[in-house]
Amino acid sequence: MAAAPRVAVVLVGQNPTPALLSALTLPVDHLLLVASDGTLAVARRVARAVEALAADRSVRVLSVGSDPHDPGRVAGLLESVRTALNGRPWYLDYTGGTKIMSVAAALHHEHALPPEARAWRFYLDSHSDLLRSADTAGPGRPVTGHGVDLSTLAGIHGARWLADRDPKPLRLFLDGGPAALAEAFPKLPESELNGIAAEGRVLAHLRRLLGARPDSEVLGSRRVADPFRPGGSIADFDILVRHRHRVLCVETKTRAEDVVARAGWTVAKARRVFGGATHVLFVYSGPVVADLRDQVTAYNPALSARHVHVWNLDALTERVNSFDAVRDAFFPSLADTPPGAAVPDVLPPESAPVPEPGPPTEPPAHHPGPEEAPLLVTPLGGSRLGTLAAMHAHRPARALVLPSKQSLRARVREAAARALRAAERPDAPPADSAALRAEGYRDRVRLAADPVDGYDSGAVQRAVQEWIETERGRGPGEHHGAPRPVVVDITTGTKAMSLGLARAARHGGACATYQLPKDRAVVCLAHGRRGLAGRARIDWSLVLSGYEPLSVPLGETVTGPARDQVDVALLELAGSALAAAATGECEVWWDVSLRDPQGFLTAQERPGLVLTFDDRAVGLTAPARLRRRTAEGPLREVSPGAWAQSVFAATTHLNARCDVAGRVLALTRPGRNVTRAGELVDWIAQADPEAPDFAEELNFGEPLRPLLVAVDPARPPKVLATDVSLL
């Protein structure tokens, strides 16, 4: 039996929390944090945190270079690590980094170490907070956050407090109640006194339940330092609660309607400072509103009940009255994962290995181009765009579309057949369903009958290998006297799904490829990068759910109070300018919720228009500066933070559908708030302050960084004259 490793390689991506938890959990002497040049700053923040919390281990930060989609650089870096270790084993956590980094690293670790070392290859299961190993027969290890506090978690996300103590008014209330507060601030308006009192009541209640626990922390109001303006604040929190490594951001309101209006911005700033797994709790002190939770979801459907909690103050203090009640209500994933389980100290006995699918098979000598009509396996993830683009990239003789249990499968087979036909016959007119069937395109695409579990890489691998073996055994599968080549696309789906696909390719003598929509190229793990010919013709009606083609001017389509929720005139101006500048085909789609008597209230959270150019999509969002909170309510001024949150919500809405093939333009009119709104948009999007300023340029590749455009209708900016069909 081999001794356990004393070295761990941990991949680091944009979200630093998994890397920090893994670095503190794995029992090693040396840590190697592997990032790309674009995430080196994140990795260095993690390294500083580890050095402060775990002085017993050394930490080094390594980079795979400027291209995080180069599998050769990843494998080369890990090979240098293997050489330096002189045969000694190492742990690998492949949770972070790009999908290419994760898959390439996991495959290298599998190749470099004996089969039994699968027990030392981990990813962090964010649902159960377990480090799960590739040895699926073994239990996962609960992560430890020993020494991690709220300041640490904020710090690795690039945030810090302006002052690390409760504000004076709050301290006065906690020490002496309402009388002490009123005596010290006799001129404070009653509304502010009530707000401080509500905040103090919630803070005192939570400190009573969690304050004495060594694994928990409860802080009063904290302000986040502004990276753009020295001495200023970019966000604040009423109350912050931590249990182990999970965070709950608490906002107290005296009016129920303020919960609905502020929910989006509160969630945006919480996730920016503490990561995507953060929960938010709204506590209001007014009369009980039975459907307030439903109102929040109706206002912004992305604010799900799983991550955003709404409680009346009296109900909270009466019903959440113990530590167990707090944990079960707000940290349920930690209820069944006590810290302290052990990582295996030795390899499992070689006499009882987990069955392997057989030795790896060499890939073909060259990458099969579309002219060779290979077999294709392509997953169906949250975005359908990758599946459709794979048909254009590889033009297979036969294809398997492999959905996970989380995929939306409606009309996918027909859309994939349309994309395949358009790639092979670009000049032919569109075909209906009958023509697709008659011409054989529909029969060339199969949708797997049984979805796979996207978190079970072994199940994915078995399903893919079985299909490959079956297809190769078919008579028509012969290709110039040899079995037809196979391409396995790993672009969409979870990382576990992509790893299962890549392993199936490796053990089936196939090529595993990843699409780079930004460059219109694919990366083959075995043969490197190759460009694509032409542009994919996408069935955007399948991709852009909630949108319809715009057949008449938007101003004639959107009427009534919906015109106040978004700036219809700016949307029309920008859409017309970009469509007129295109030398290729441009389709214009509009958000149909704008005609919904209630649905229009959330229209600022989505692009009002989406312009499509073959395989590119530009979303136009123009949240109004004055908005309604109810269909019949008055217009209210919107803060720069709320405006920025709406822009970011629209950006993530398009990103979920188009990934890097989409870019959002955030349109606003010139004015005093433009600069501040732009700073907040960049802050939420975690834009690199040292990255080039693209304020005058529309391009693709940064889908979560919207482009802020101030539009003077009398003098439209140059960016609106971009010919997107050439990009």
Secondary structure by P-SEA (a helix, b strand, c coil): ccccccbbbbbbcccaaaaaaaaacccccbbbbbbcccaaaaaaaaaaaaaaccccbbbbbbbcccccccaaaaaaaaaaaaaaaccbbbbbbcccccaaaaaaaaaaaaaaccccccccbbbbcccccccccccccbbbbbbbbccccaaaaaaaaccccccccccaaaaaaacccaaaaaaacccccaaaaaaaaaaaaaaaaaaaacccccccccccbbbbbbccccccccccccbbbbcccbbbbbbbbccaaaaaacaaaaaaaaaaaccccbbbbbbbccccccaaaaaaaaaccccccccbbbbcaaaaaaccccaaaaaaacccccccccccccccccccccccccccccccccccccccccccccbbbbbbcccaaaaaaaaaaccccbbbbcccccccccaaaaaaaaaaaaaaccccccccaaaaaaacccccccccccccccccaaaaaaaaaaaaaaaaacccccccccccbbbbbcccccaaaaaaaaaaaaaacbbbbbbcccccbbbbccccccccccccccccccccccccccccccccccccccccccaaaaaaaaaaaaaaacccbbbbbcccccccccccccccccccbbbbcccbbbbbbbbbcbbbccccccbbbbcaaaaaaaaaaaaaaaaacccccbbbbbbbccccaaaaaaaaaaaaacccccccccccccccccccbbbbbbccccccccccccccccc
